Amino acid sequence: MTDQLHTIDGSQGEGGGQILRSSLALALVTGRAVRLENIRAGREKPGLMRQHLTAVRAAVEIGAAEVEGDEIGSQTLSFRPTAIRPCQRTFSVGTAGSATLVLQTILPALLIADGPSEIVLEGGTHNPWAPPYDFLAQSFFPLINRMGPRVSAGLERHGFYPAGGGRFSVAIEPTPQLVGFELLERGEILHRSATALVANLSSRIGRREIEAAAEKLSWPDSAFHVDASIESAGPGNVFLIEIHSEHVREVFTGFGRLGATAERVANEAVKEARSYLAAGVPVGPYLADQLLLPLGIAAWQTGQGGSFATQPLTRHSQTHIDLLRSILEIPISVEREGNCCLVTVGKEMR
Amino acid sequence: MKQVAFGLLGSRLDQSIDDANRWQTWRPSVAICQHEDLLIDQFELIYDAAMARLANGVADDIRSVSPETEVRLHELTFQDPWDFEEVYGGLHAFASAYAFRPESERYLVNITTGTHVQQICLFLLAESGHIPGRLLQASPPRRQQEGQGTYRIIDLDLSRYDQLAARFALEQQESLSFLKSGIQTRNAAFNSLIEQIERVAINSRAPLLITGPTGAGKSQLARRVFELKQQRRQLAGRFVEVNCATLRGDQAMSALFGHEKGAYTGATTKRDGLLRAADGGMLFLDEIGELGLDEQAMLLRAIEEKRFFAVGADREVASDFQLIAGTNRDLQRAVDEGRFREDLLARINLWTFCLPGLAERREDIAPNLEYELTQFSAKTGQVVRMNKEATQRFLQFAETEAAAWRANFRDLNAAVTRMATLAAGGRISIDLVEEEIKRLQTQWRPCVVNQRGRSLHGLVDESQLDNFDRVQLEEVVRVCRQCKTISDAGRKLFAVSRTLKAKPNDADRLRKYLARFDLTWEALNS
């Protein structure tokens, strides 16, 4: 390994924690040292925050890495991985920060490690601005498993802001090489459901949410559920819409929070689901963002990543694509046609 | 660096009305562990025994929101958490017993919780350095919003704040300028001396000793120090100045310490004495080396105990004053000669400042000349000017070795007074300057010879001697003349280097040294 640091400007594009996490994930996968500058520049509180630091420490652990600048508020970080070490341990995130974001940082490397890992993540499991647990388990992991590894997850306890205290485990059986896929069609919709999860709050909130959703979705009553017996350290509420199709499952989430009515929370999820259904593509915007990294790794390993059809890309995804091109030095093409985008990672498949 | 926080469990703020609602309630002890940009590695949470259940609940919730934080609970019960003495005592004992490791840990003191008295005590402990940390003040989120609210870290080290530091620097500049009577002195050694005096004067009430030749400005400086402290509200009392050389016999005791009516013949009324007059203020004892041994003993007690007996009194009086002593003598030598008490010297020379004579700071003559002229004008109401040519001529003389400035500023003051008085139409001409130079030269001539020849006169031809050798030889001769034998003198003169020699032959070394100047022990002590 050379001492040559790959320097990444953390303020580019969307300029948040995502660049940090993806950069660390890719540094672990490629074994290349990276140096991040201007981390979260321009944010109200710039630099590394506690949840980022937890991700950095987890990456240091997995990569047996040397690190500089791993302090709160630091806007520069140097990270030199020396290995990929499969691991059996627990990572805890404070301030009810999202545990799923920590997973995002270390999962890609663990998918191609030379041994199985079992990790437990503690903290927030259903946080706004982060993929909720249900999305990972229902939507993302099945697609990962299509690429070779076997990832399974189990939720022990929900964790909501502000109390946190959630807990889930992820078991990973890796594969030496990720195999890309093509996901251009959704296929027939097999199953759909809308569920309000309510923890330590009145179940009325859940009922109002499904009522509001039912009005908009005109699905059969059997598709709507309220689960008000959610076990959690503190109060919390999410509204989940799941759409299982022939080739893919999608999950859309509305996050309950102080100051937002139950109807508004439900409608946020409904709006996303309807927009997805109307676009007729298999991959929603959040899933698209998640798929870029594993497909990018497949392309880096074999030359062939894959392609998928999705809705117009978010700024988040655009930043992500730029980062993958820069670190992995792979081609990524995006063709937009109306409300549909065709993303091809790596060389075109036959 | 590990971040450690101290805090009191808030009997009101850390509690919520019911358990289920606690996450909607802003609880400062939990909230400070919820900030994304503040990681508390260890939280020392002090709680009242009656609130053990709450303490454990809060600790559990902190662990949930902040798995990185190790919460350590300390039971500390106050009978009355509003009683200053009890609270301060309890928290002080806690802080004293705590093993601080400032090299590897940083400390925060949460002053958001606890009674106001407890918050004040925490502030005082942080401010006095008993808890070497910064203050943490948390605030709740805005109305109708959830979350951890905000926090502020308050560093009591005022020098860390740019605007305050600038203000203090300005204040210090003003103090320095004040101590120098507004004279823009250029001598680096003198300026740094004044800086030290300023720092000590502002921060200490301990006695100061100002040494230096007569006329160097000891008395003025003492008065300026007093005025500076008065401006800063550090002294409420008066400035009392006395020259010890003027105190003789019974009168000395009585003048200093006062006397009772009828204490001795002629004591028809009670007298308070100067020490009493200086109560709450400053006592400047000039020429302290001239003070008699009895007075020295009384003075020592008065400084140490702040109490003393007036002459003939059977009850002590109290007086708390700051002492500044002045001397142009070598007090250590006076101690050696038994004329000055060693314990008194030890007590007054905690801070010794040696004011250089004018001849040692010739670059300051120009600004002082200007100052003296202004002073003269102010005193007499008559404006006196010195033209450029005259000034140059005066300085040309004054700033070179030709001017001895034996009485230092007194000489300068006298010279200016003479020239200004003689100045026709308020103008000091070059002719007046020339006249004055002649006067000064005449005044100093015999003194120059006298000073130099004092110890070497009749022993060597001084004109053949380097200044370097002259100074050394003078001291050697002085010591030789004090000692009974050459070995004794050698021991004193080679006190350090002799310890490094297996066989110190001090007498031989001294004899060889003297021989370089064609001198013998016998000739010196004949």
Interface residues (C-beta under 8 A of the other chain):
Chain A: K45 M49 R50 Q51 L53 T54 I72 G73 S92 V93 G94 T95 A96 G97 E122 G123 P162 A163 G164 G165 N200 A233 G234 P235 R257 L258 G259
Chain B: A20 W23 Q24 C33 Q34 H35 E36 D37 L38 L39 D61 S64 V65 S66 P67 E68 T69 Q144 Q145 E146 G147 Q148
